[in-house]
């Protein structure tokens, strides 16, 4: 849970991110002025850390403005498949926003019902389409695309519109505590093809 909250806490200030070009050179990500406008892609139905992170961001109105939330797929011992996990995430987001009394103010979009194919073919979903529409649209810039689950929806958006990677900064949650028995990372291994896309693509991350 603490890793989710720490990741969101820095959004109120600035995030040191860079983009890797085909030549291997990196350029600094643009920094927001004032509030950070973000999209949150979350597997909120998986574990309680994302509920805390979502509530924290929603209540940090002086520094963070959530433009939309997207439901990310996941699989664990309680769900049948990625689609079932995504639906559970979708069903969890609304009550969390209601609990902090901003239910209905922030749109919620359903994400992918399957993992990214080995060839990187994007999984179509309302979430991926909205990410592209909102990031590439003519409205106020989205400073951060915050993915705190498997990056399936983010990878799909990048495939649908490669320029997404140059128009916003992707903040992705990953890693395990030092006391864990292995270094296996849940969000990374859930959708390896999507994870590879994040590191193979030219984007701010």
Protein Blocks (a to p, Z undefined) as FASTA:
>chain_A
ZZmmmmmmmmmmcccdddddfkopacdddddehjadddddddfklpmmlmmmmmmmmmmm
mlpccfbdcddddddfkbfblmlmmmmmmmmmmmmmmmnopghjaccddddfbdcdfkop
acddfklmmmmmmmmmmbdcdfbacdfbdfklmmmmmmmmmmlmmmcccdddedddfkbm
bfcdfklmmmmmlmmmmmmpccdZZ
